[in-house]
Structures are given as C-alpha cells and as structure tokens.
Amino acid sequence: MKRIWTRLCVVGLVLVAVVTPISATSGKLKSASITNCRGETFGHQGDGHWHYAAQHDSGWYRVG
C-alpha cells in the first residue's frame, strides 16, 4: 500500500512539473528605470519590483 501511494505522489509531482508554465526573462532591466541610492544601483524590468543592477555591454542586468 505504501508503494502505491509513493508512486502516485511521484506521478502527481511529475505531472504538476510538466503542466505548470514557467515564465522567465533575460534579466535585462529597463534603461529608464536605472537609479542610484547610497552608492547602489537599482533598476526594474517593468513588473514593479526592484533589483540590484550591473551594466554590461548590451545594457543593464539584474544582479543576483
């Protein structure tokens, strides 16, 4: 009986992992949002929350 529940749980977790959509971004920040505060640089991707920012050749990207 324990093996059946274990298998059902594993199958359920796999189904959830396969069916759940994943939204990911490149991490690039909007250039107009870049700001400095007390020596730290921040920016956002347009979703309303802020990230530490670092400048690369192709633009500003979040750190961490």
C-alpha positions as MATLAB code, in Angstrom:
seq = 'MKRIWTRLCVVGLVLVAVVTPISATSGKLKSASITNCRGETFGHQGDGHWHYAAQHDSGWYRVG';
ca = [
       0.000    0.000    0.000;
       2.847    2.374    0.836;
       4.448    1.736   -2.575;
       1.225    2.656   -4.361;
       0.969    5.996   -2.506;
       4.630    6.718   -3.181;
       4.188    6.051   -6.894;
       1.024    8.160   -7.035;
       2.817   11.045   -5.330;
       5.756   10.820   -7.726;
       3.455   10.693  -10.759;
       1.469   13.643   -9.380;
       4.600   15.729   -8.834;
       5.863   14.955  -12.332;
       2.511   15.959  -13.835;
       2.493   19.235  -11.901;
       6.068   19.974  -13.001;
       5.265   19.264  -16.657;
       1.948   21.134  -16.792;
       2.955   24.245  -14.802;
       4.053   27.067  -17.130;
       7.351   28.773  -16.359;
       7.833   32.422  -17.218;
      11.421   33.575  -17.369;
      13.058   36.743  -18.595;
      16.567   37.536  -19.721;
      17.111   39.658  -16.614;
      17.560   42.831  -18.648;
      16.369   45.955  -16.861;
      14.652   48.953  -18.426;
      17.281   51.638  -19.023;
      14.895   54.399  -17.948;
      14.454   52.743  -14.539;
      18.138   52.734  -13.540;
      18.757   54.781  -10.403;
      21.405   55.140   -7.701;
      20.724   55.209   -3.989;
      23.552   55.492   -1.445;
      26.091   54.150   -3.904;
      23.993   51.155   -5.001;
      22.484   50.887   -8.489;
      18.932   49.587   -8.938;
      16.509   49.049  -11.800;
      13.334   47.156  -12.698;
      12.006   45.114  -15.600;
       8.631   46.830  -15.641;
       7.000   44.436  -13.198;
       7.127   46.839  -10.261;
       9.834   45.333   -8.077;
      13.444   46.436   -7.985;
      16.731   44.560   -8.421;
      20.378   45.415   -7.911;
      21.752   46.381  -11.327;
      25.049   45.968  -13.154;
      25.953   47.454  -16.526;
      27.162   45.155  -19.299;
      27.999   45.861  -22.943;
      24.434   45.083  -24.031;
      22.630   47.032  -21.281;
      21.671   46.854  -17.613;
      21.031   43.476  -15.996;
      19.907   42.390  -12.561;
      22.444   41.038  -10.119;
      21.562   38.002   -8.013;
];
